[in-house]
Amino acid sequence: MRTTTILAVTLLLAIAPAFAQNAGLPGAANLAPVARPAATPPAGGPTPARTMPGKSAVAASTPESRSAAALALSHEPTFDEGTAQRIREAALSYSDIAIRGGWALIPADAKFAIGVAGPHDDLLRQRLISSDDLAADKTTGPFDEVVAEAVKRFQARHGLAATATVTPRTLAALNVSVQKRIRQLEASLERIQNINFQFGPRYVVVNIPAAFAEAVENDVVARRYRVIVGKTEKPSPTLTAEITSVNLNPTWTVPSSIAKTEISAHMRKDPSYLSRMHMEVLDARDNPLDPGSVDWSGTRTPNFTVRQQNGAWNALGAVKIDMPNPYSVYMHDTNQRNLFSDDYRFDSHGCTRVDNVRDLAAWLLQPELAKWNRTAIDAAIATGQRQDVVLPKKVPVAWIYLTAWMTRDQTIQFRTDIYDQDEQLLEATAEEAAFFSQAANHPLTAHMAQ
């Protein structure tokens, strides 16, 4: 934490003049040379603000086409051994922008259309030039194809659909201050440099704010998938673990918190709910209980277990990926696959639902278990029988929370702070910095600031 505290103080000193100048689990029912934002596609796709849920352009696509499109965006990993250093470089780059005055705000009522001259065209160009999404010599002129391409680059870097249209959400992202972008980089650096993750030749990363998972092999993204992560009120945790097995046609043991609240509420309204959902109630020894004998008031912690049988109705879908961890979360399929077509994918109880998860399962089981290719996995699932396949070699997995990062191709990415964690972390960091500053001047605590 001390490293980031020092960086934060350094950046604060750098941006102060500019700042003064520009002050104005599954559901029961998502310092090297100064670096600049590169004009290349992003690692990770659209993740809109939480207030803008809706269908994306992939609504009619398939799991395979969605994962292929996600992989085509970039083969650069979001998280590797150089991520922390690159975030430092990006923060210094953006502090340089701040020192030079940052960027001006574009009026909320500004309108842009290709081939139509408008009063704010040059202002948009200046904004895009500031973040190197547009070449520095394109300072004047109407909204044309060149500017449209620059808008697409900007949108891609910020997890927005690359439509080239300056939508309200795009305009809001353009008007986020450089100071806030620096704070996102600082917070992301603070988190990433404190992760003790054992990188291997093959590993899996879920970046929660981006709502994407990456399967990384030999420092290159081999697979990328849309995922659904925790709701804002039930956030997915950050963690590191190891993937140990793949469960085909799994049953679902309902967490006691869900059984106490959601299942109990359903049973109070409809006593046939469990049978309709292919669920059974079990005692401590896994013996069946009569649902009519259970207290469904929801006033106390259940002394029973609710388990859903495997099948098309199962909330885990056809595949569960085991990764033992203190939070009892995991990665899995879902019987609500239509949700993967949404841009807003923060809808789980903490676990991560993976689009095209059978493809990920096949990647995890290769090459050690060569017989478990995609065809074999599909065939095993078609039998309807549960089968647990243990990985001979465990695969490291990390669930991370990066709202800002830079990939090896020098592309700086930003995503919405969906859980509002950035400011909370930086406030704690500022308190620590103040403590060490005071400690350095006190004879009894000066040693703590060394």
N, C-alpha and C positions, 0 to 999 in steps of 0.2 A: 504493500500500500504506500510505503514511503516514496517509491519511485514515481508513482502517479501523482502524489502530492507535490513533489518537486516540479513535475511537468505542468501540473495545473497552475502552480504559482508562476512559472515561467510564461505560460500562455496568457495568464491574466495580465501580467505586465505588458505583454506584447499587444494585447487587444484593447487595453484600456483607452488609448487615444481614439481608436476607431469607434469604440463603443460610445464614448462621449459624443463623438461627431454624429453618429447614426442612431442616437437613442430614440427614438420614435417607435382423466381415465375415460372409457367410452360412455356415451350418454345412454340413459335408460330409455329415453323415448326415441381448432385452428390456432545515423542521420546522414542518410545518403542524399543524393541530389534531390531537390524539392520535387515532390510528386504532385501531379495534377490529375483531375478527373479525366480519365481517358474516354475517347469517343468510341467505346466498344460495348457490346452487349453485357448484361449483368450476370452474375452468378446468383440465381434465385429470381423468381418472377414476381408478379404483382401482389402486393399486400396493401390494400387500401386502409384508410382511416376507419376506426371502428364504427363511425357513424354512417358509413357508406357501404353497407352490405349489398350484394347484388350478384347477378350472373355475369360471368365473363364471356369472352368470345369463344371459349372452348366448351360451351354448354352441350354441344352435340358430338363432342369428341369421345374417344375411347381411352381407357387407362394407358394403353400402349402408346397412343399418339400424344397424350399429355406428357408422359415421361420422356418421350423422344423429343418433344418440343422444348421441354425444360432443359434437357441435356444439350440441345443445340445452342442454347444461349451462351454457354461457356463451359470449358473443361477445367477452369481454375477453381481450386477448393476455397470455400469460405474460411475454413479453419485448417491451418497447418503450422508447422514449427516457426514459420516466419511471420505469422499474423500480427503478433504484438508489435514487432519492429515496424511493420508496414503501417500500422495504425498510428504509431508515433510520427512517422514521416508524413502521413496524411494530416495529422493535427498541426504540424509545423507548416505545412502547405496552406492550410486554411487560416492559420494565424497570420501568415504573410498577406493573404487576401484582406483580413481584418485591418491590418496595419495600413494597407493602401486604401482604406475607406469602405471595404465591404461592397455590398451591392444595394442599389436603390430599390424601393418597393414599387411594384406595378399596381396601379389602381384596380380595385376589385371589380369595377365595371368595364375594364378594358376588353375589347373584342378584337380577335384576330382571325383572318381568313386568307387563304392563299390567293394571291393576285389582287387583293383588295388593300389599298393603302389606308392606314389608320394612324391616329395621333400618337399611339404608343408603340409603334413598330420599332423605332430606334431604341427605346427603353428596354424592350424585350431583347433586342440584339445585345445591348450592353450587359444585361443580366446573364445571358448565355455565354458571353465572352468571359465574364468574371470567373465562371467556374469551368472555363475551357471546353464547354460543350459546342462552342462556335468559334471559328478561326478569328484571330484578333483583327484581321483586316476587313471583316464584314460588318463595319460599324453602322452603316446607314442603308436605307432602302426598305421597301415594303416587305410584308410577310410572304416569302417566296419558298421554293422547294428546299433551298439551302437552309433556311431558318427552320422549316418543318422537320428536316432531318436532325437538326440540333435539338429541337424540342423532343423528338423521339429518343435521342441519346440521353437527354436529361430524364425523361420519364423512365427509361429502362434502369438508370442508376438509382432511381428512387422507388423502385418496385411498383411503378404505375404502368398500366397498359400503354404500350408504345403506339399511340394512335396519331401522333403529330398534331393533335387538336389541343389547344390550350383550354382544357376543361377547368371547372372550378377547383377540383382537387389538384390539378397541375399548377394552377395559379397560386393556390395555397402553399404548395411545396416550393415554388419559386420565391415566395415571399418569406420563407423561414430565414431568419437572420443567420449570418455566418457565425455569430457568437453561439447560437444554439447548436449549429452543426459541430462546432468545436466541442461543446459540452457533450454531445453524443459520442464523439470520438474519445473524449476523456473517460466517459463512463464505460464504454466498450473496452478500452484499454485496461481499466481497473479490473474489470471482470476477467478478461482473457489471460492476463498475466498471473492471476491467482488460481488458474485451473491447473491441477496436477494431472495431466493426461499423458498416457504412454502411447505415443504415436507408433504405429506399426506399418508394415507394407500395405495392409488393408484395414480400413476403419470406416465407421459410419458417423456422420454428424447431422444433427437436427438443429438448425438455427430457428429458434422459436419466433422472433418477430417477422422473419421472412416466410415462415410456414412452408419450408422446403427441407427435404432430407437429401444428403449426398452420400453415396458409396464411393469412397476414395481408394484407389489402387495405384501404388507406385507414384504417389504425389499428383495424380490426375483424377478428376471426377469421372468415374466409369458409369455411374448411374445417378440420376437426379429425379426426385419424386415430389409431387405436391403432397402436403400433409395437413391434417387437421389437428391442431393443438388445443390447449386448455382455454376455456372461457376466461374472461377477465376476472370473474368471481371465483373461478376454479383454475388458477394458472398452472401450466406445466412447470415442473421444477427444472432447474439447471442441475446437471449431474454428469458424472463419468461412471461407466460400468463396462461390463463385458457381455457380449451376446453369447449365450451358451447353447441354445437349442431353438429349433423351429417346430411349432406345434401345428399340425394339420387337422382340420375339423375340431377345433378346441371347444370345450365347454367354457362357460363364463361363470365364475364365482363372484357374485355381486358384492362389492365392498359394503361393509356394515353401514357406512354413512349413507349410501344410496338406498340400502334396504330400509333404514330407519326413516328416511324422509320420502323419497319418491315412490318406492315400492309400497310402503305402508299407506301412503296417500291414495295410491291406485286401489289398493285392497279395500280401503274404507268405502270407496265409491263403487267399486265393482268386484265382488268376491270371486268372480270368474277370471280375473285378470291374470293370475299365475298360470292357469291352464291354457289360456289363450296365447300367452307368451312362451309356452313350453318351459316353464320354470317349476322347480320343486323346492320344498322346504326340508332342510336336513338338521338333525341335532348334532351335538358335539362329536358323535361317533359316525357321522354320515348316514344315519338311519333316517328314512323318510318320516316326516311329521304331517299330520292333518292340518292344512292351512286354517281350518276353523278353530283349532286349539291354540293358535298363535295370537299374541297381543299385538294388534296392528295400530295401536294408538299413537305410536311414534314418540312416546314420552320418555323412553329409556333405550339404552343401547340394546340391540337385538341379542338374544341368547340362542340364536339359530342362524343357519346359513341358507341363503337363496342361491340356487344354481340353475343356470339356463342350459338346456340341452343343446348339443351341436346341431347344426342344420342351417337352412337358409334364413331362419329367423334370428339366429344368434347375433348378439351385438358385436362380437369379435370377428364376425365374418368367418372366412375359411382358414385364416392363418393368424397365428400369434407368434411373436418373436420374443423369447424369454431373455431378460437382461437383469438378473437379480440386483436390487438396489434398495436403499433405505426407504424410498418413497412408494415402493410396490407399484410402480408404473411400468409400462412396457409399450411395444409397438405392435400394431395389429391391423387387420383388415376391418371392414365394417359392412353391415347390411344396408347402409345408406350411402351408397357410392356416388349418388347424384350430388352430394355435398362437395365433392372434389372439383366440380365445375364452378363453384363460387370463388370469387376473389377473396372474400372475407372468410378465413378458415380458422376461426378461433371459437370452437364449438364443442370441445370435449370436456370430460371431467378431470383432465390432467394427463391421460395417456396420449400417445401419438398414433393417429390413424394414418395409414400409408396408402396412397394411390398406387395401383399396380404392384401391390405388395408381393404377389407371387413371383414377380421378376426379382425383387429384392431377396426373397427367400432363396431363389436359385443362385443368385450371386453369392449369398452367404455360404451356401453349401458347396460351392465350387472353390477350388478344384479337388479338394480332398475327397469329397463324396461325389465322384464323377457321375454316378448313376442318377443323382438327384438333379436332373436338368428340368427346364420348365415343363416339358412334356410329361415327365414322371411325376412332377408335383401336381399337375392338373389331373392326371389319372388317379393319383392317391386321393385327392380331394373328391373326385367323382364317386369313390366307393362309399363315402359318407362315414367311414370309420376313422376314429381318432388315431393319430400316429404322431409320436414325438421323435424328432430326428435330432440327435445330439451332435453338435459341431466338434469334430476332432481337435480343432484349434479355435479357441475363443477369439472373437473379433471385438476389438475395443469400440466403444460407442460413447459419444459426448452429446449431451443436449446443452446448447449454449444460448446466450442471450446477447446478440450483437445487433444494435441499431445502426452501427456505422463500422465499416471495415474497408480495407483495400486489398484487392487480389494482386497476384504477382504481375499481371499485365498493367498495373498502375491504375486500375479502375476503382474509384472511390464510390462506395455504395452507402445508401441511407435507407432506413426503414422506420415505420411508425413505432414509437415506444408504446406498444399496446398495453403493457402492464404498468406504465408510469414508473418504471424503475430507475431511469437515468437520474432525474433530479434528486430522488431519495438517496441514491448512492453518492452523488456529488455533494449533497448537504453533509453527509457523514464524513466525506473526505475533507471538506472545508473545516469541519469541527476539529478533525485530527490535526490539520495544518495549523489552526489557531492554537491548539494545545501545545504542539511542539515549538511554536514561535514563543509562547509564554514560558515554556519550560527552559528554553535556551537562556533566558534572562534571570532565572531563579537559581540560586546557589545549590539548593537541595535537589533540583531536578535537571540541572544542566546536562548531566550525563545521558539522559534519555533522548536528547536531541542530537547526540553525536552520530 
